[in-house]
Amino acid sequence: MTGFADTELRKAREALSDARKLREADGSTPGVVNRVYFAVFHAARAVLSVRGTLPDDEDHVPAQFAEDVVIAEETSMEDAQFLNGLRAYRKKADYEHESVDVDLDARIVRAERFVDDMGAFW
């Protein structure tokens, strides 16, 4: 594992831990969504860095993940859709005035699986 990928995976696990703690403490939905998204985001960055295809712009990470990792059949389209869906929830939670209706517990569990799967990638 490269140093960068190792750091990204550590950040992913820290974000997951934060999401769990926020959820257990009845933290805000936007706060939990943010931490879950960044857990998955950092795990995806770790994989892209190992592949040597990490984009310079963080907004391109979900598309690059789908393009490189899913198309190469190294992970499922479901993983790419999960990353993109979380990105949309995070943007809505952070920037819009509407509430975000999402099953936080299910997203945390799915993010745990995503991070574990990406950590086993290399």
N, C-alpha and C positions, 0 to 999 in steps of 0.2 A: 504494500500500500504506500502510496506517495505521501509525503508530509502534508501537502495541501488536502488530499482526499481524507486523510486521517483527521485533520482539523475540521473539515466540513462534516464528517460523520459525527464527531464530538459535538459540534454545534447542533446537528440534527437531534441528537439524543438529549441535549440540554433543553432544546425547545420543546421536545415531547414531555420532559419532566415538568417544565414550566406549565404546559397545557394541562397536565394531570393535576398539578397543585392548584391552578386557577379553578379548574372544574370542581375539585373537591371542596374548595373554599367558596363555592357559588360565585365565582368571578364572572365578569361580564362576557357575554357571548362574543363581542368583537375581540376581546383579549384572548379568549381561548382559540377562536378561529385564526387569529394572527399567529399564535405560537404553533398551532397544528400545521398551518401552511408553511411556515419557515422550517419546520422539522422536515417536511417532505422536500421543500426547495433545496435545503442544504444536502440532503441525501442524493438528490438528483445531480447537484453540482459535483458531488464527490465522484459519482459514476462518470460524468462527462469529463472530469479532469483526468481520470484514469485512462479514458479513451483518447484523450488529447483533443477533444472537441468542445471545450468549455468556451462559450461565447463571451466576448468582452462586456456586453450589455446584459444585465440581470433580467431584463424584460424578455430576452430571447431564450432563457433557460428552458421553459416548458416546451417551446417549439423544437429546440435543438434536441431535447430529450426524446421527444416523439420521433423526430427525424432520424436520429442516430441509433438509439437504443431499441426502440420498438420496431422500426423497420428492419433492423438487423436480427429481429426475433430473439433478442436477449432478455426481453421482458414483454409483458402483455400490453395491449392497447388500453386495458382497464387501468393500468398504472399511469399512463399518460393522461387519460381522462380524469383520473383522480387528482393529479397535479393541477391540471387546468381548471377543474371544478373548484378546488380549494383556492386557487388564485382569484377566481371570480368572486367567491364568498368573501375573501379577505378584502378585495377592493371595495365591495359593497359595504362591508362592515366598517372599513376605515374611512371611506369617502362619501358615502351616501347617508341620507337621513332616515331611510327605511330600516326597519329591524330585519335581521337575518334569521330566517327560519331554517334551522339545520339541526340534525341529530348529532349533537356534540360528542356524545359517548361513542357512537358508531364511527365518527370521523377519527377520534383518538385511536380506537382499536385498529382501524384501517391504516392509519399513519404509522402505528407501531410495526405493522406487518411490512409496510413499504420500506421503512428505515432498515428493518432487519434484512429484508430481501436485497436492498441496495448494498448493505454492509457485507453481505456474502457474495456480492457480484465478482469481486476479484479475490 
